[in-house]
């Protein structure tokens, strides 16, 4: 096969794979207990939590797919990254203290204790389906496709045989160290691969913005102002992909699921050696995530204008690889090899995390709970290894059989839509389960089921009946956007949970597993938090109103909003200082959490 990579590129690319293998095999494989294998012995430091969360989240789907969506839709895609900060902070200060206090392996274990075994099994099955079919299969697809384009230099066609070879290579590499090394190997390799990913994405961004047709970030803003205005965060409410009404409602529900109730993300935080280490790691991962709108999505927008001025016609999912083959590869110096190494790192760091987490669910929630409760530590580790092998081989076969390597679909949004249909009820049962002691098992079961039924049925009902009868087409479009569907499905699930729980007797033990019941949060602090949330919403809405009507500038509104948010976090840290006097202010994670939240809020206003 001919290749666009030079000898230096090939050395760098395959050298990175060798390093990943060595790291995984060197730091893994010493597990004596199930806790060692599935939770890294609860010894993960903050940098491991940060690198593994970021690496697990940012896959080839994000790097290639997000750049492609930025190329076709614009900066509005950044809501997937900026809004995620709310979910990260909810995990950091809301859900994680409960999970850690209960010393659980899986989130379905929490649901079993809070509700019942039926709820546990529903969550476990949904998570396995999402991990394998909604995440691993697209990961294999877009990873092998992108690597083939990088190697061949042909961004218009991928040979099917080479596409299969790419998938097989990924199976062999990631499967070997994940099976042998457990979560410790996954975390160590994720940190290394996250570094490669950032380097690769940074190279592509620098080269793209350095082109004379673009002339840097601020010059692109001027180009954008005179053209399609892709650099705005908010699109019309009837936009078919990312309506502003959806990203400020349904998308936040998806963020709360992904960061607070998603096994393969939360498992990294559960492996931390302490709450403080976990929180610093989560916050650092959040800061790194805020780079993505600029070095990936922003680069996609620059690519749109660059290709337009160069006279190139490119599909959105080929935008990333076209930038590589047309602009990075001619520079030499092994840059193409570095980009390829970062791309394969993004793929492997997501796949290994998904496999490990899915195997954890199967081992504890199915095998140990229902098939062999007396299984010893060695047996549990063995079962985990067997299922990792089954999952990765199965996902690879499915990818080869059903995924076209030359598809022109927008795979990032495709993935988001499928995941959204399954998780509205999950957000409800976790949220109400932690807040409301009356939440019952019967209500939880029907909340999940009604959320799924509503998610799949509502778009059809809207198209056939609601759209024309209530004349909603002008406001919401011809088809009901999946983000609007998520919001409605979540409300339906919440009603089902509340109605079916309110007349049920309170379970004496399960009702204690709330934020307050497990001692994770002080009741007074929760009341204070509620007041702060309400006041913050009022301040942010007032600033947004003034900004929309032109009374204040975007920058001024963003500055005031970010100062307000940061002051709340710092104020809480200062109060804690007076009460406990355990750590200095600059050592308090809430100071950095406040800075992260303030930065995210500023972006939401500034790029209005």
Secondary structure, 3 states (H helix, E strand, C coil): CCCCCCHHHHHHHHHHHHHHHHHHHHHCCCCCCHHHHHHHHHCECHHHHHHHHHHHHCCHHHHHHHHHHHHHCCHHHHHHHHCHHHHHHHHHHHHHHHHHHHCCCCHHHHHHHHCCHHHHHHHHHHHHHHHHHHHHHHHHHHHHHHHHHHHHCCCCCCCHHHHHHHHHHHHHHHHHHHHHHHHHHHHHHHHHHHHHHHHHHHHHHHHHHHCCCCCCHHHHHHHHHCCCCCCCCCECCCCCCCEHHHHCCHHHHHHHHHHHCCHHHHHHHHCECCHHHHHHHHHHHHHHHCCHHHHHHHHHHHHHHHHHHHCCCCCHHHHHHHHHHHHHHHHCCCHHHHHHHHHHHHHHHHHHHHHHHHHHHHHHHHHHHHHCCCCCHHHHHHHHHHHHHHHHHHHHHHHHHHCCCCCCCCHHHHHHHHHHHHHHHHHHHHHHHHHCCCCCHHHHHHHHHHHHHHHHHHHHHHHHHHHHHCCCHHHHCCCCCHHHHHHHHHHHHHHHHHHHHHCCCCCCCHHHCCCCCCCCCCHHHHHHHHHHHHHHHHHHHHHHHHHHCCCCCHHHHHHHHHHHHHHHHHHHHHHHHHHHCCCCHHHCHHHHHHHHHHHHHHHHHHCC
